[in-house]
Amino acid sequence: MKLGKLALLTAMCISLLFVTSGCWNSRELNRLAIVTAMSIDKAENSNKYELSFQVVMPGELSSSSKGGGNAPFNIYSVQSETLFEGIRKASKQVPRQLFFSHIQVVVLGERLAKAGIEEIFDFFERSHEVRLTSMLLVARGSSPTKLISAIVPLAPLQSEALVGASEFSAKIWSGSPVIGLDDAIRKLINPGSEPSISGLRIYGNEQNVTKKQNVEQTRPPYHLEISGIAVFRGGKLAGWLDNGQARGYMFIVNHMRSTIMNLDCQDKPNGLALEIIKSKTKTDVSMKNGRAKVNIVVSAEGNVAEVKCGIPLDKLDVLTKLEQEWGYEAKANMMAAIQGAQKLQSDVFCFGEVLQRKHPKQWKQVQDRWDETFADAEVSIDFRGQILRSGMRGKSLMQKDG
């Protein structure tokens, strides 16, 4: 009896091997074209899409460290009425099937951003291949195709360079957010919020960005840079937050990780560099007499990183004054960001979501006119900055004794 059961079990296991030996939708690797970056724009003088795909070249990628002769990726471009049509239409150029599971970056053109980005996300949500965590950027001043075509140093794939630059910049500079497809979709569909997406631009001579010889120079003639924050209203690009406004935005939305703020040092403007090492923001929104009241509280910590004057950092009253000046500068950045967004009537800070979550009855009264309500909101900011350390040296080299 036991032998019979053992024989039956063995037969079942063998039959399962035949059943699971293959998948109905399996695809051989040598038949796939792996897409690592994608750009989408509106064609000029047309309602069609301009699509470009950055397809990795495995052979050149493996030989890039040995000085391979060709670029590590190819760019294929098509025009189409829909995104899915464009992907299939690209098969006329690409000898393999486009595969999107490894896409890292999607760059949107300014023409598309100004016309509206809502319609493109339907494809990404329906697709079972595209990762919704892929990073989203908006091109500034150049075509998105040129941006994903640029060959850059330090990273064989330009898409890897962009992801690395964006994440590293957000970590140590905090000048722009790292936004994924899923983040933009959530803000588009949720009332009381608008998308905000980091910008990308080329600085320098962009005529020959596709030539590999550029990265063989000690000083390449161009570089790509994460630049500013694109502000949307109703799914359309409304404007940009730059410099201090962008830094203020990062404080408000609690994405500030680390940055450098320059403060005046005695008679030297911007003579002291303060490193922000920690920041936490709490926001409350309520309605009073028909007007939105926004209360923002920021608790931050920082260190003195550089001094160009003889300021005595070992005195408590000096540090207290520096903390006050830091607060003035930080609040000015935040107010500049809020006022810039209010002029555009775009709640990229998600104040409406806060009101909806904390005071749902008040939200129902203004949800149909939140754009106007946000633009007229009264904002108060309480910044609590604490300087913890002054580095390895307490006394400045320029500080005089006596």
PLY file of the C-alpha trace (Angstrom):
ply
format ascii 1.0
element vertex 402
property float x
property float y
property float z
element edge 401
property int vertex1
property int vertex2
end_header
0.00 0.00 0.00
2.81 2.37 0.90
4.62 1.54 -2.33
1.46 2.33 -4.29
1.09 5.74 -2.66
4.76 6.48 -3.25
4.44 5.56 -6.94
1.36 7.77 -7.28
3.10 10.71 -5.61
6.12 10.29 -7.87
3.93 10.24 -10.96
2.16 13.43 -9.86
5.46 15.23 -9.28
6.73 14.21 -12.72
3.52 15.40 -14.38
3.81 18.77 -12.60
7.28 19.19 -14.07
5.82 18.96 -17.56
3.05 21.44 -16.67
5.36 24.04 -15.13
8.24 23.66 -17.55
7.18 26.81 -19.44
4.92 29.88 -19.22
2.34 30.78 -21.82
3.55 34.39 -21.96
7.29 33.82 -21.52
9.67 35.86 -23.67
13.25 35.09 -24.50
15.77 37.73 -23.42
17.38 37.85 -26.84
14.03 38.90 -28.31
13.54 41.88 -25.98
14.66 45.52 -26.27
15.01 46.76 -22.68
13.79 50.36 -22.31
15.50 52.32 -19.53
14.12 55.81 -20.27
11.23 57.28 -22.22
10.28 60.78 -23.34
6.81 62.03 -24.24
5.91 65.33 -25.89
3.31 66.86 -28.16
4.40 67.15 -31.77
4.80 70.70 -33.05
1.76 71.90 -35.01
0.06 68.55 -34.43
-1.99 66.77 -31.78
0.14 63.66 -32.08
2.56 62.40 -29.48
6.31 62.39 -30.00
7.71 59.33 -28.26
11.33 58.37 -27.81
12.72 55.26 -26.16
16.18 54.74 -24.72
17.05 51.10 -25.38
20.07 49.60 -23.64
22.79 47.94 -25.71
24.01 45.06 -23.48
27.17 44.41 -25.50
28.34 48.02 -25.35
27.30 48.32 -21.71
29.50 45.40 -20.70
32.41 46.80 -22.68
31.96 50.42 -21.58
34.53 50.00 -18.82
36.98 48.78 -21.44
36.33 51.69 -23.74
33.73 50.26 -26.13
33.45 52.09 -29.40
29.69 52.73 -29.47
27.16 54.37 -27.16
25.66 52.08 -24.48
22.12 52.80 -25.70
20.12 53.61 -28.82
17.26 56.09 -29.20
14.16 55.25 -31.27
11.51 57.90 -31.97
7.99 57.75 -33.42
4.87 59.92 -33.73
1.46 58.49 -32.90
-2.08 59.34 -31.86
-1.86 57.24 -28.66
1.01 55.99 -26.50
0.20 52.34 -27.07
0.08 52.86 -30.82
3.49 54.49 -30.65
4.98 51.54 -28.78
3.69 49.09 -31.36
4.64 51.41 -34.21
8.23 51.47 -32.96
8.49 47.79 -33.90
9.06 49.01 -37.45
12.41 50.38 -36.25
13.36 48.11 -33.36
14.18 44.49 -34.25
12.98 43.35 -30.83
9.92 43.80 -28.63
10.11 46.84 -26.35
10.21 45.78 -22.71
9.33 48.39 -20.06
9.78 46.62 -16.73
13.20 48.24 -16.24
12.24 51.79 -17.19
13.73 54.25 -14.70
12.87 57.71 -16.02
10.00 59.29 -17.96
10.72 62.82 -19.25
7.78 65.01 -20.28
8.17 67.81 -22.82
7.02 71.35 -22.10
4.51 71.33 -24.98
2.82 68.28 -23.46
3.03 69.71 -19.95
1.32 72.94 -21.04
-1.36 71.06 -23.01
-2.11 68.71 -20.10
-0.63 65.50 -18.70
-3.74 63.76 -17.38
-4.45 61.68 -20.47
-1.01 60.02 -20.63
-1.32 58.34 -17.22
-4.17 56.09 -18.33
-1.67 54.03 -20.33
0.78 53.73 -17.44
-1.91 52.58 -15.02
-3.25 49.99 -17.45
0.15 48.61 -18.43
1.34 45.59 -16.45
4.97 46.24 -17.42
5.68 49.89 -16.58
6.67 50.49 -12.97
4.66 53.31 -11.42
7.65 54.11 -9.24
9.61 55.24 -12.32
10.91 58.79 -11.84
9.08 61.62 -13.61
10.78 64.79 -14.89
9.78 67.81 -17.01
12.14 69.09 -19.72
13.11 72.77 -19.52
14.29 74.62 -22.60
15.20 71.50 -24.61
13.32 68.66 -26.25
12.87 65.65 -23.95
14.28 63.43 -26.72
17.56 65.34 -26.59
17.66 65.01 -22.83
17.37 61.21 -22.84
19.82 61.05 -25.77
22.62 62.87 -23.95
25.67 60.82 -23.07
26.96 61.74 -19.63
30.06 60.81 -17.60
30.23 58.59 -14.49
27.25 56.46 -15.55
27.08 54.31 -18.70
23.31 54.75 -18.90
21.91 58.26 -18.89
18.77 57.04 -17.08
20.93 55.80 -14.19
22.70 59.16 -14.10
19.40 61.03 -13.86
18.06 58.83 -11.09
21.33 59.10 -9.19
21.55 62.87 -9.62
17.93 63.40 -8.56
18.10 61.16 -5.50
21.53 62.40 -4.41
20.53 66.03 -4.95
17.34 65.53 -2.92
19.39 63.96 -0.14
22.17 66.55 0.23
20.76 69.70 -1.46
16.97 69.34 -1.20
16.24 71.69 -4.08
13.63 69.54 -5.82
11.51 66.48 -5.03
11.89 62.94 -6.35
8.49 62.30 -7.95
7.33 58.97 -9.36
4.50 58.25 -11.79
2.37 57.05 -8.88
2.91 60.33 -6.98
1.74 62.42 -9.94
-1.30 60.19 -10.51
-2.32 60.38 -6.85
-2.15 64.18 -6.83
-4.08 64.41 -10.09
-7.01 62.32 -8.87
-7.13 63.52 -5.26
-9.02 66.77 -4.63
-7.08 69.38 -2.71
-3.71 68.80 -4.36
-1.83 69.45 -7.60
1.25 67.71 -9.04
4.72 69.20 -8.68
7.49 67.62 -10.76
11.22 68.34 -10.87
12.62 69.98 -13.99
15.56 68.81 -16.11
17.68 70.96 -18.40
20.96 70.99 -20.33
23.57 73.61 -19.47
26.31 74.36 -21.97
26.74 73.42 -25.62
23.98 70.95 -26.42
24.74 70.58 -30.13
26.61 67.28 -29.87
25.14 65.68 -26.76
24.83 62.29 -28.52
28.55 61.92 -29.22
30.47 59.59 -26.94
33.65 61.63 -27.39
32.16 64.30 -25.12
32.54 62.16 -21.99
36.14 61.35 -22.87
37.03 64.99 -22.17
38.08 66.20 -18.74
35.58 69.06 -19.12
32.54 67.97 -21.15
30.91 70.89 -23.04
27.56 70.36 -21.30
25.93 68.80 -18.28
22.42 67.78 -17.26
20.99 69.34 -14.12
17.86 68.89 -12.03
16.42 72.42 -12.16
13.41 73.85 -10.37
9.96 72.49 -9.64
7.18 72.44 -12.24
3.85 73.58 -10.80
0.64 72.23 -12.36
-2.92 73.44 -12.22
-5.73 71.28 -13.56
-3.13 68.91 -14.98
-1.42 71.67 -17.01
1.95 73.32 -16.43
1.27 76.69 -14.81
4.75 77.85 -13.81
7.97 77.08 -11.94
9.40 77.39 -8.45
13.14 78.11 -8.51
16.00 78.72 -6.09
14.72 79.92 -2.69
11.12 79.12 -3.64
12.10 75.51 -4.39
13.91 75.21 -1.06
10.89 76.71 0.72
8.67 74.15 -1.00
10.86 71.32 0.31
10.57 72.66 3.86
6.78 72.96 3.63
6.10 69.47 2.23
8.47 67.89 4.79
10.97 66.70 2.17
13.90 68.72 3.46
16.73 66.30 4.20
19.87 68.44 4.04
20.96 71.67 2.40
23.25 74.67 2.84
21.91 78.10 3.76
24.22 81.12 3.68
23.75 83.79 6.35
25.36 87.20 6.81
28.40 87.14 9.07
29.13 90.52 10.68
29.93 92.81 7.73
30.19 90.01 5.16
27.02 89.11 3.21
26.60 85.33 2.98
29.73 84.92 5.08
28.51 81.93 7.09
27.44 78.54 5.71
24.87 76.67 7.78
24.27 72.98 7.06
20.72 71.80 7.74
20.92 68.21 8.93
17.35 67.58 10.06
13.91 69.07 9.50
10.36 68.12 10.39
7.22 69.99 9.34
3.71 69.83 10.76
0.82 71.54 8.99
-2.71 72.35 10.09
-5.40 73.85 7.88
-8.80 75.11 8.97
-11.51 77.52 7.84
-12.43 80.67 9.73
-14.98 83.22 8.53
-14.85 81.72 5.03
-11.06 82.01 4.75
-8.50 79.20 4.91
-6.01 79.41 7.77
-2.75 77.52 7.28
-0.42 77.03 10.23
3.02 75.58 9.51
5.48 74.57 12.24
9.03 73.60 11.23
11.56 72.14 13.66
15.07 72.01 12.23
18.62 71.32 13.32
21.83 72.55 11.77
25.58 72.89 12.08
27.93 75.75 11.26
29.96 74.47 8.31
32.02 77.52 7.25
32.75 80.99 8.60
34.34 83.95 6.78
34.42 86.37 9.70
35.66 86.53 13.30
32.31 85.72 14.89
32.65 84.17 18.41
30.69 80.94 18.04
31.40 79.95 21.65
28.95 82.59 22.92
25.32 81.65 23.45
23.92 85.04 22.44
25.80 84.83 19.10
24.33 81.40 18.35
20.87 82.63 19.34
21.15 85.53 16.90
22.28 83.15 14.14
19.29 80.93 14.82
16.99 83.96 14.49
18.58 84.98 11.19
18.28 81.40 9.98
14.59 81.49 10.85
14.05 84.75 8.96
15.73 83.33 5.84
13.89 79.99 5.98
10.50 81.66 6.48
11.21 84.03 3.60
11.90 81.03 1.34
8.69 79.31 2.44
6.55 82.41 2.02
8.03 82.98 -1.42
7.06 79.42 -2.40
3.52 79.82 -1.06
2.99 83.21 -2.71
4.31 81.87 -6.00
1.89 78.94 -5.87
-1.00 81.18 -4.78
-0.47 83.41 -7.83
-0.83 80.28 -9.96
-3.79 79.05 -7.85
-2.06 75.69 -7.55
-2.05 73.87 -4.21
1.13 71.83 -4.72
1.56 71.65 -0.93
-1.60 69.51 -0.50
-3.14 71.91 2.03
-6.54 70.85 0.72
-5.81 67.23 1.61
-4.90 68.31 5.15
-8.20 70.22 5.49
-10.13 67.27 4.09
-8.48 64.86 6.54
-8.70 67.02 9.68
-11.89 69.00 9.07
-14.05 67.08 6.55
-17.15 69.22 7.12
-15.24 72.43 6.42
-13.70 70.83 3.34
-17.09 70.02 1.83
-17.98 73.71 1.96
-14.99 74.79 -0.17
-13.99 71.73 -2.21
-15.62 73.06 -5.40
-13.69 76.34 -5.20
-10.51 75.24 -3.47
-8.23 76.87 -6.06
-9.59 80.31 -5.19
-9.72 79.50 -1.48
-6.08 78.40 -1.49
-5.02 81.53 -3.37
-6.56 83.68 -0.61
-5.38 81.54 2.32
-3.77 83.21 5.33
-0.50 81.46 6.15
1.50 81.61 9.39
4.91 79.96 9.79
6.65 79.07 13.05
10.28 78.11 12.39
12.25 76.59 15.28
15.87 76.21 14.26
18.58 74.95 16.59
22.31 75.10 15.85
23.91 72.06 17.43
27.60 72.22 16.54
30.21 74.49 15.01
32.36 71.75 13.48
35.81 70.58 14.54
36.83 74.15 15.44
35.01 76.34 17.96
36.99 79.52 17.43
37.28 81.10 13.97
40.75 81.70 12.54
39.65 85.28 11.91
38.47 85.85 15.47
40.71 88.30 17.32
41.64 87.71 20.95
40.76 90.24 23.55
0 1
1 2
2 3
3 4
4 5
5 6
6 7
7 8
8 9
9 10
10 11
11 12
12 13
13 14
14 15
15 16
16 17
17 18
18 19
19 20
20 21
21 22
22 23
23 24
24 25
25 26
26 27
27 28
28 29
29 30
30 31
31 32
32 33
33 34
34 35
35 36
36 37
37 38
38 39
39 40
40 41
41 42
42 43
43 44
44 45
45 46
46 47
47 48
48 49
49 50
50 51
51 52
52 53
53 54
54 55
55 56
56 57
57 58
58 59
59 60
60 61
61 62
62 63
63 64
64 65
65 66
66 67
67 68
68 69
69 70
70 71
71 72
72 73
73 74
74 75
75 76
76 77
77 78
78 79
79 80
80 81
81 82
82 83
83 84
84 85
85 86
86 87
87 88
88 89
89 90
90 91
91 92
92 93
93 94
94 95
95 96
96 97
97 98
98 99
99 100
100 101
101 102
102 103
103 104
104 105
105 106
106 107
107 108
108 109
109 110
110 111
111 112
112 113
113 114
114 115
115 116
116 117
117 118
118 119
119 120
120 121
121 122
122 123
123 124
124 125
125 126
126 127
127 128
128 129
129 130
130 131
131 132
132 133
133 134
134 135
135 136
136 137
137 138
138 139
139 140
140 141
141 142
142 143
143 144
144 145
145 146
146 147
147 148
148 149
149 150
150 151
151 152
152 153
153 154
154 155
155 156
156 157
157 158
158 159
159 160
160 161
161 162
162 163
163 164
164 165
165 166
166 167
167 168
168 169
169 170
170 171
171 172
172 173
173 174
174 175
175 176
176 177
177 178
178 179
179 180
180 181
181 182
182 183
183 184
184 185
185 186
186 187
187 188
188 189
189 190
190 191
191 192
192 193
193 194
194 195
195 196
196 197
197 198
198 199
199 200
200 201
201 202
202 203
203 204
204 205
205 206
206 207
207 208
208 209
209 210
210 211
211 212
212 213
213 214
214 215
215 216
216 217
217 218
218 219
219 220
220 221
221 222
222 223
223 224
224 225
225 226
226 227
227 228
228 229
229 230
230 231
231 232
232 233
233 234
234 235
235 236
236 237
237 238
238 239
239 240
240 241
241 242
242 243
243 244
244 245
245 246
246 247
247 248
248 249
249 250
250 251
251 252
252 253
253 254
254 255
255 256
256 257
257 258
258 259
259 260
260 261
261 262
262 263
263 264
264 265
265 266
266 267
267 268
268 269
269 270
270 271
271 272
272 273
273 274
274 275
275 276
276 277
277 278
278 279
279 280
280 281
281 282
282 283
283 284
284 285
285 286
286 287
287 288
288 289
289 290
290 291
291 292
292 293
293 294
294 295
295 296
296 297
297 298
298 299
299 300
300 301
301 302
302 303
303 304
304 305
305 306
306 307
307 308
308 309
309 310
310 311
311 312
312 313
313 314
314 315
315 316
316 317
317 318
318 319
319 320
320 321
321 322
322 323
323 324
324 325
325 326
326 327
327 328
328 329
329 330
330 331
331 332
332 333
333 334
334 335
335 336
336 337
337 338
338 339
339 340
340 341
341 342
342 343
343 344
344 345
345 346
346 347
347 348
348 349
349 350
350 351
351 352
352 353
353 354
354 355
355 356
356 357
357 358
358 359
359 360
360 361
361 362
362 363
363 364
364 365
365 366
366 367
367 368
368 369
369 370
370 371
371 372
372 373
373 374
374 375
375 376
376 377
377 378
378 379
379 380
380 381
381 382
382 383
383 384
384 385
385 386
386 387
387 388
388 389
389 390
390 391
391 392
392 393
393 394
394 395
395 396
396 397
397 398
398 399
399 400
400 401
